[in-house]
Amino acid sequence: MSGYPAYHTGFETFDLVDKVYDPEFKIFRACSQLNLRLGLELAESEKLPFAIENYADVMEEGMMTLAENGILDKLEGLEIETKYWNESVYAFREAAHLFDM
């Protein structure tokens, strides 16, 4: 849906959606039903199905990418300290593990 230029702008009117983008509102209906179903699943679950350690994976991968691309070296060359940022990423891993238990 986000492929059209008026998406979430003042130009996205009911007429535009009704006559051009989704004349029978099939896409809007499917999205609404999916959001409703996901909302009900989350509301009825005893514990939300989130694995915070997945975020730690992404953060550590990002840190490795920055190191491989030489960005961290450039920051240090500009006298920008990255030590505390690195430490906080690894500390997040520990906290995420405890949270997920």
Buried (B, 14 or more C-beta within 10 A) or exposed (E): EEEEEEEEEEEBEEEEBEEEBBEEEEEEEEEEEEEEEEEEEEEEEEEEEEEBBEEBEEBBEEBEEBEEEEEBEEBEEEEEEBEEBBEEBEEBBEEBEEEEE
